Amino acid sequence: MRIRWVAPFLLAAALPLTLLVTGCSDDDGPNDPHAGLHQVYIRLGAGDMFSYDRWDLDANNQKIEATKRAYDIEFSRGIGLVGPYSDWFFRIGRDRVSNKRDTLFIRMENRTRPGLGTSYTQEVMAYGFAYKMLQSFIAEVMKIGNVGVPQIPAPQWDVIAKYYDAAGNPLDVGTEWVIGQEHGTTMNFTIEGSPVPVVARIKGRYEAREEKVTANNKEIKTWKSSVLATFTLLGSVNLDIKLNFWFSDDPATQVRVLQESAKATIPIVNIEFDIPGETQELVSWF
C-alpha cells in the first residue's frame, strides 16, 4: 500500500507546512535585550507567488531526477473567521505537470514587544494539520475494504513551526511541542476481522537556526523545523512520517521541504505501508 498524503498537504512550501512577503531582520532598539539577534519576522502577503522544483525521493531519501517537475504557490487573504482567527491566508499550490491543485489555510502568530517596537513571528500555524494527517491515514486503511471508520478530533489550528516563547525569548534549538491531542489519538480499526488499534502522536521540533541555502542567485538564511507523526500499530509497530521544512523571512516563504520515505508492516494482516518521500526547493519569487 503506497501512501502519498503528507507532501501534497504541506508541500506548499509546504507546511508546509509555505508562506509570504518580504520580512524584517535584526532588532536595533538600544534597550532591547535581543538586539543583535536576527529576529524571525515572516509576513504573509496577498498575491505573493513562489516557484519551486519538486522531486520524488527513493528509499534512501535521494532525489529521483526523472521525477523533477515545477510547482507554484500563490497566497490570497482569507475571508471571515476560521476558529478564533481572521488573519489567515489561503495557500494555493499547483503542480505544473499534472495541473493538480491543493490548498492550505495558514497564518503567522506575529507579535511586537511592548515598549521596544520590535516585531517577531512567534509561531507558524496551519488549520487542520493534525486532522488531515489522521484523515489521510484512515483513508488509506479504508482501501483494504470492510474497515470501520474511527472517530477523530475536529480540525483546529496547529502549530507547525515555533521560534519564540510566550515572553518573546528565542527558543533553544531542540525545543519540541505536541501537535494535536496531548497524549495522542487512538483509532480502533478492525481489519479482516482482527482488531488493529492505532495510536497517532504528532510533535514539532525546532531543528536549526540560520541555515543558509541559495536560490535565484541569493543566499537565504533559514530556520529549520520538523514534524514527526508516529503511528503505533498493535502497540508495537511504529510507522514514522517525518516532514522537514525551512522557513525564511527574506524572501518570506518556506524555502525547502523534505518529507522522508517510510515503511511499516502490520504483522497480523500482513499489510505494508509504503510512503514515498518527496522534496521541494525554492527557485524564484515575484
N, C-alpha and C positions, 0 to 999 in steps of 0.2 A: 504494500500500500504506500504510494508516494504522496506525501503531503506537501503542498506548496501554498502556505497561507500566511505566514508571518510577514514575509517580504512584501507581498502585494499590499498589505495593510499599512506597513510603516515605511517601506522603501519609497519615500516621498522626499524624502531626504535631502526620511524616511522619511521617526519616527520618524521614525520616524524615522519616529519616531518620528528636515522638513521645515524650513522657515525663512525668509523675511527681508526688510530694508537695511540700509547701512546702519551700523551701530556705533557706540562710543568706545573710548579706550581707557586711558588712565585717569584716576581721580587726581585733582590738583588743588583741592581745598587745603589751605595751610594747616588747619586744625583737624583734618581728617586722619584718624589713625590708620586708614587704609591707603593713604597717599603713597604713590609709587608702585602699588599693585595694579595689575591690569584688571579693571572691573568689567566683568562679563555683562553686557547690556545688549540684548537681542530685541530688535523692534520690528514687528511684522508690518507689512505694507501692502495695501490692496493694489493689485496689478503687478506685483513683483513676479518675475519669471526667471527660472533657472533651468539649465540643460545639463544632463548627466550622460555618462556612458554606464552601461549595465551589463553584467556578465553572470552566467551560472557558474557555480563552483563544483569541483569534484569532491570526492570523499575526503581529500586532504585539504580542502578549502583553498585550492588553487584555481585561478581563472581558467575557464574553458573558452579559449579565444574565439572559437567558431560561433559562440552564443552572443557575442557582443552586439548590442543594439542601443539606440538612443532613447532617452526618456526625458520628458519635460514636466515641470511643475509650475503652476500658477496659483497665486493666492488672491482670494477675494474676501471682503469683510462679511462676517456673519450678521444675520438679522434676528433680533429677538433674544430671549433668554434660553440658554441651554444649561440646565441645572441652575445654579445661582449666578452665572456669568453671562454678560452681554458683550464682553471684549474678546470675542473669539473670531477665528478665521476659517474659511474653507481652504483646504489644501487640495487642489485638483491635479492629479497626475495622469499622464498619458504615455503609453508605450508607443513609440512611433513606428514600430514594425507591425504589431498586431492591432494598433489603434485602441486597445483596451484602456478604459479609464477607471480610476479609483479615487475615492475621496476620503478625507480625514478632517475632523474638527480639531483645531489646535489653538492654544493660547500660551502666552508667557505671563508669569507672575512677576511683573516689573514693579520695583519699589524705589522710593527716594529716602535717603537718610535724613531725618529731621534735623534742621539747623545746619546741615552740611551741604545740601543741594546736590549730592552725588547720587546717581541712579545705577541700578544693577538689576539683573534678572535672577531672582531667587531660584526659580524652577521652570521647567517646561512641562506643560500638561496636554494630554490627548484624551478626548472623550471616548469612553467605551473601549479603552485599550485592553484591559483585562477581560472584559466581556467578550470582545471579538476573538481573543485567543481561545477562551473556553468554548465559544460557539463553533469555531473552526475545528477544534479537536472533536467535538461531538459530531459535527457534520461528516467528518472522515470515518468515524466509528460507525455511523449510521449506514454507510455504504455497504457494510457487511450484510445488512438485512436483518429484520426481526430483532431490532435493538430498541429497548425502551429509552425515552429521552429524559435525562435527569434535569432537575431544576437547577438554575444557576442565578447568581445575584444580578440585579438590574444594572445597566450601564451607569457609569459615573465618570467624573473627571479623574484621571490617574496621572500621577507624576512620573514622567519617563526620563527626566534629567533634573539634577539638582546641583546648585553651585554654592549656595549660602544658607546659613541657618536663619532662624526667625529673627535674630538680632542683627542680621546683615553681615555676620562674620563669614569669611571664606571657609568652606568645608575642607576637611582634610581629604586628600586622595585616599580612596579605600572606603569612604563612607558608604553605607548601604541603607536601603529603606524598603519597606514592604509595599508592593503594588497589589491592590485588591484586598481580599479579606486577610486579617492579621495572621490567622492560623491556617490559611489555605482554604480551598474549596473542595469539598468531597463530592464526587459524581459517582453514582452507583449504576453501573451498566449490567445488563445481562446479555451475554454473547453466546449463542448456540446453547442456551440453557444453563450456562455457567455464570455465576456472579463474578463480575470483574469490577471491584472498587478502584477508583482513580482519585488520588488527591493531587490537586494542582496548586503549586506555590510559585508566586512570581515576585521577584525582587529586582530593584535597581541598584546600580553601583557606580560611583564616581571613579573612573578608571585613571585618568591622567589630565593634567592641565598644560596648556601652552604647547601641545604637539604641533609641529609645523608640517604642512603639506603644500604642494604647488599646484595651482590651477589657473589656466588662462594667463600664464606667464607671471603670476603673482604668488608670492609666498604668503600663506594664510596660517594664522595662529588659531588652533582649535582646542576644544575641551572635549575629552572623550568620556562617554558614559556607556553603560551596558544594561541590558535587561536579560535576566535569566529566568525562564519558565521551566520548572521541573514538574513533570507529570509522573507520579509514583503509582505504578500499576500493581495490584495484588499485594501491596505493602512492601515489595522488594525490588521491582524492576523500574528503573528510572529512565525516562526519556527527557533529556535536557535540550532545550532550544535556547540558543544564545544569540542575541542581537547586539552588535556593537555600533555605536554611531558617534560622529564627530561634529559638534556644532561650532560655529564661528559667529562673531559679531561684525566682521569686516572681510568679505560680504556677510551680511546677517542671514545665515542659512545653515542647513545641515550639509556639510561638505562631503561626508562619506558615510556609507552604511555597509555593514557586513553581517549577514546572517549566516551562522556557521551550519555546516551539514551535520546531521544527526541520525542515529538509528536506534531502534529498540524492538524487541520481540516479546509478545505476550505468550508465555510458555504454555499455558493450558490449552489455548485455542490456536497456538502457533501462527499468530498474526504479526507481521513485521511492519513497523512504521519506518518509512524511509523518507527523510526530509532533506531534499537537496538544498545546498547553500546558494546564496546569491549576494552579489556586491554591487554597489552603485557609487560612482565618483563624480564630483562636480567638474564640469567642463567650462561653462560660461554662464553669465547672468546679464540681465538687462531689464 
